C-alpha cells in the first residue's frame, strides 16, 4: 500500500480494533503447543460464543452421527484450528456489527459478507482444500476495509447501497480518492491485528481473480476467496445483474471447476444459506429464494453448452480465434461422436470425482446403467444405420428425462450410463422408470415404418438411504468400498433386469441382484 496512505490511516482514530476475546483467540492460535482443554476453557468464558461453536459442530456443515453435547466434543468434531478460526469469525462479526454507518448500507454489507463466506466454503470443499474454515474467515472479512473506510472517511460512500451493488465501481471510486481500494486497506488492517499471513494476503488480493489454472494450495486458498465475492453477487443482486456465465468461466479458468462442478457449488451454497442465516442470526441473505436463483443458474449454465459460455467470454475479451478453436477441440474430445453425449473417458473422470465427493460428504450419488434391449437383433434385421439412429434417439430420450445437472455418457456399444449427483435411491428409481416408460412409448422411424426399442436399466446408489422395500437396506445407508464396486453393482442390477424380462428398472440389492446375476442368461 502507498506509504502516504498508510501513514494517513494510522493517524485516524476511528479505525476499528479487534475485541478482547478476538485478540485472545488470535494469541491462542499462535501457540503451537495449545491444548484442547485450554481452548475449551477460553471459549466457555463467552456463553454466546460457546453456544455458536456447539451449534455449528452439530450443523449439516459437519454432519455427524453423534451429537456434540459440550465444547470438548465439538472440538473433537471441528479440530483445534477450525474451532479457533470459527470462534474468531463469530467474535469479529459481533464486534464489527456494532459500528455505526456513515454512508454504507450495513444490512447489504453483511448479507454479502456472509454469502461470500458461504460461497468460499463451498468452493474450498469442491477443491478439497484442508483449511476451509480459514478460507471462510478470509472471505467473511475480505471487505472489512469498507467498514474501516466508512469510519475513517465519512463521506466516501455517499452512494450507499446503490454504489455497493457494483463492487467494481465501488473499488474504482476508492482508488480514485485514496490511491488504494478496500481490499488493500482490509489486508493491511488484518495484518495490524496480527492475523495469519495467509488470511491478510487473501484479503489484500481478493479483487484479483487469476485466470490461469494452478494446483498450488496457497494460490487456491486466495482464489477461493477472490471468487467468493462474484458468487455471492449471484445470490444477492437483482436477476438482470447476475453474471452466471462470466462467473462460471472464471471458476473454470481459475479453479478448474467445469460447468457441472460449478453448478454443484451453487447448489451447495443454496443449501447452506438457511444454516448460515441461523448460526449468524442474519436476515435473509439471498435476493430471492435460493431455489429460484438456482433455476436461473441452471438455465444459463446447463442449457448452454460449455462452448457457448467460453464463446461469450471470447467475444467480450477479444480472445483470438486460435484460442477459441483450442477450447472447441477440448469440448469435442469429451463427446461421443455418434450420440453427442459424453464419452467413456470423460465419464470416468467425472464419476471418480463425484464418488470421492459423495464419500467425503456422505451425500447420495446414484448411477443408472441403461442398455437397449435386443439391439443386436435390430442391427442384424435393419442394418447399422438404423441402429445408429436408434442410439441417437435413445440419447435424446435420456437427455429429455434427466436433469441438466446430471451427466449422460455412452458406456459402450448400446449401453449408456447416467450420473445423478445428490440423488437418493428412491429418486433415482423414479428417474429410471420415467426413462423406461419414455423409451417404450417412443417410435423410431425406419423408412415408412416405426419401431420401438425398449431399455433395461440397473441403478445403484452410494452414500444415502437405500430404496424403500430393499431387503438388504433395512432403511440404512448404502455404500461401496470403491468406484469399481459401485459400477459393478449397477451392472449386476442391469443383468437382473434382463433376466426378469427386460424393459424395466431394477435397483441394486445385494442379495437379489447377486443371486440373479449368478444365473445363466
Buried (B, 14 or more C-beta within 10 A) or exposed (E): BEEEBBEEBEEEEEBBEBBEBBBBBBEBBEEEEBEBEEBBEBBBEBEEBBEBBBBBBBBEBBEBEEEBEEBEBBBBBBEBBBBBBBBBBBBBBBBBBEBEBBBBBBEBBBBBBBBBBBBBBBBBBBBEBEBBBBBBBBBBBBBBBBBBBBBBBEEBBEBEBEBBBBBEEBBEBBEEEBEBBBBBBBBBBBBBBEBBEBBBBBBBBBBEBBEEBEEEEEBBBBBBBBBBBBBBBBBBBEEEEBBBBBBBBBBBBBBBBBBBBBBBBBBBBBBBBBBBBEBBEBEEBBBBEBEEBBEBBBEBBBEBEBBEBBBBBBEEEEBEEEEBEEBBEEEEEBBBEEBEBBBEEBBEEBBEBBBEBBBEBEBBBBBBBBBBBBBEEBBEEBEEEBBEBBBBBBBBBBBEBBBBBBBBBBBEEBBBBBBBBBBBBBBBBEBBBBBBBBBBEBEBEBEEEEBEBBBBBBBBBBBBBBBEEBEBBEEEBBBBEEBEEBBBBBBBBBBBBBBEEBBBBBBBBBEBBBEBBEEEE
